[in-house]
């Protein structure tokens, strides 16, 4: 069974993504059949076309981009720290991105230019990454890594609360900030699709690093002895995973547990080789976020971040129990 | 030709300005009490720990060898490895060919040589300490590097596999490789070409085992009295 799963995992994941994409386009206040989706995409059905091209297609694409980015980022962090519990959310990198975005909104910079918000998210995420790398070195124990994440999340939470507590903020800015904290795909448009597009480039740059990441997950010394340029590899991994997390946070706010749950499931299915784990986690991450968004939508508009946390939280506790 | 040359290498508190030359194609044992600097010396020689001074592999200065080339020129075996993820044994051996463009050469031969055929598809993090160690030695064999640096390769092994590792080291030597291994079993040291004796980070002696491992030196370095008597001898069938 396991061999069959391993050999067919890519097909299963790709099939799951196609189904989730079609469901994402078809399900909503105005349900669309496959025929109407087809006609709407080709602008042969005016009503369906407006719903699809103005609402559902950009929302679906943003979900795919952030799901792929967060899952890939989780794989990279797990290889970097040699720990399957490492993920952008638990380590505080997502919170760093959100804090950067919140500062940009709170200070009014986000209104000046569309690109200031993602830029600040990247700055926040990089600051958090550097802090967590300093607090929990490579190969750190699970306890140390999680405690570093707890400390960083608390610190960044304080930054966010400080901005929120500024009584001079307008109602509109406060509402925007709460959006980042809850994480969601409501009202995402083509600008957001464009903003997150660099994750595709990051994913493409990540793919060739798969073999080196296998070796680094054995430990830096071993990887070096086998011919890996560890310093260069680590820099590339940190830069790519941080940019991907930051862009995902910039367009959809804090969406937790994707980077933890998705790589873990696929590692159990296909094994730890990154050449296969990276692409399949990218596909699986996109599918997971689309599915969580659909669950939220079908339950009366529950925010994406709440759904991923509701599914990911118990999964994380199960992982901890399994490890102990 | 000199297989390994260390000139004035130091690591604070562990190695004191040490110089060593090992001829290529030799099987050399590194011995000394716990904390004498054996693992540190091997790490410095492998280029994994900065030790100042100069390190040369087969006449090439280590600073001038690019990272990928290092993976082809030296094989380092740590005392133990904690595998965080469940790579199969075969995959771990394949890592030994990373610097050769992942061509997969020599993997089946190494699996057979280290009695790992039946474990080839098992996750390495589910193996015993001794089995994991055989995997690390098989991976070193797969690299086909001219210089081998093994840190206590015999420590966790049963008698049969310890003999197999010694036979492997001997075969590597006969095909021109240099093998340097740290040891605790002094009886094994007598089968090697040369021994290097370390004590508190200093080089105490270098030479043929029968010349170097005198009762006086063993008493001074290890604090043990040595009696040469006949004892149990094990051989592979």
Interface residues (C-beta under 8 A of the other chain):
Chain A: X82 X83 X84 X211 X212 X214 X215 X217 X218 X219 X221 X222 X224 X225 X226 X227 X228 X229 X230 X267 X271 X272 X273
Chain B: X43 X46 X47 X48 X66 X67 X68 X69 X70 X71 X72 X74 X75 X76 X78 X81 X82 X83 X84 X85 X86 X87 X88 X91 X92 X95 X96 X98 X99 X102 X143
